[in-house]
Amino acid sequence: DAKTTQPSSMDHPEGEDVNLRCNHSTISGDDYIHWYRQNPNQSPHYVIRGFQDTVNSSMASLHIASDRKSSTLILPQVTLRDAAVYYCIVREAHWDRQGCTCAASLVGKWCWGQSWGSSHKSKSRVI
């Protein structure tokens, strides 16, 4: 199973791009990299996912290293609304066929949308 690590927090001024790096050196060949963000007192929300290269969405870009052992979430021109906890999760491609999602954290447990199964996650807080 892949283990993920991220910096615990980052401070950036408004208007600049923020690069959130996630290391997942034990990633398997069929694992996808998923990113979620969580605002205070809310459930995590999907941001983007990818398998290789660079993936773009309206919210962010995800650059995945050629060896897939790390990825970088790029948040363009951040504002105060982007302040949140961002989670990097590595999980097999079929993970979203499994029902309710539950993920344990240091402070509690959340359930939403899809199944995390045996996924591994880490988080970065953007302030």
N, C-alpha and C positions, 0 to 999 in steps of 0.2 A: 504494500500500500504506500502511496506517495505521501510524504510529509511536506508541509508547506511552512515557510517562515517569511515574515514581513517585519518592517520597522514598526515599533509600537506607536509612534506618532510623528507627525510632520507639521511644521508651520510654514505657510506660504502667504505672500501678500495677494490681495485681489488683483485680477487681471492677468496673472501669469498662468502658464500651463503647469500642472502638477503631475509628476511621474511617480507612481506607486509601484515599487518592485516587489515581486514575490518569487522566492526560490522554491523549486519543487524538484530537487535533484534525483529523486527516486521515482519519477513519473513513469507510468507504464505506457506501452505503445498505443493502447486504445483509450487513454484517459483524455478528457477535455479539461480545460482551465475555465472556471466560472468565476465571475466577480459579482458581488452583491454589495449594496450599501444599506446602512441602518441609521436612521435618524432617531434622536431620543424618543423613547416611549412609543416606538413604531416597530412593526415587523420589518425584517430585511426585504429589500426590493432588488430584483434582478437588474444588473447593469449591462453585462456583455459576457459572451463566452467564445472560446475559440479552440482550435486544434493545432494550427500552425500558422506561420507568417504573421500578417497584420489583419485585424478585423476592425471595422469601423461601425459605429452606431451614431445615433443623433446625440447621445450623451457623452460618449467616450470612444477612445481607440484602445485596442489591445494589441501589443506587439509581443510575439512569442519568439524566443531565441531559436536559432536553427537547430540546436540540440534538444530543445523543449525543456531544458532544466531550469529555466526561469522565464518570467513574463513581466511586462510592465503595462500597467493601466495608465493611460494618459487622459487626464481631465483638462480640457481646454479652457483657458481664461476663467479660472475659478472665481466664484463670488462667495459671499457668506452662506448662501443656500447650499453650497457644496460641502460645507462642514458636516462630517458624518463619520461613522466607522465603516471602513471598506473591508470586505472579506474576500480572500482568495481561496477557492475551493477546487480541488482536483478530484474528478470522478469519472467513472467509465461512461461511455457514450449512451448506454441503455438506462442510465439512472432515472430518467424522467418518465419511466413506465411503471413506477412503483407506488403510487398512492400518496399518503400524507408525508410531508417533510418535517423532520424533527432534527434539531441540532443543539447539542449541549454547549454551553459556554462557561466561563469562569463565574458568571453572575446569575445563571439561570438556564432556562430551556425555552426554545421557541418552536412553534409548529406553523407551517404555511405551505401551500401549494403542492410541491413535489417531494419525492423521497430523496434524502441525502444518503441513505444506506450507510456504507462504511466509508464515506468520503472524509477527507481531511481538510481542515480549514485553518487559516490564520487571519489576523486582522491588522489593519492600520487605521489609526484615528487621524483625520485631517482636521486641523483647528484653524 
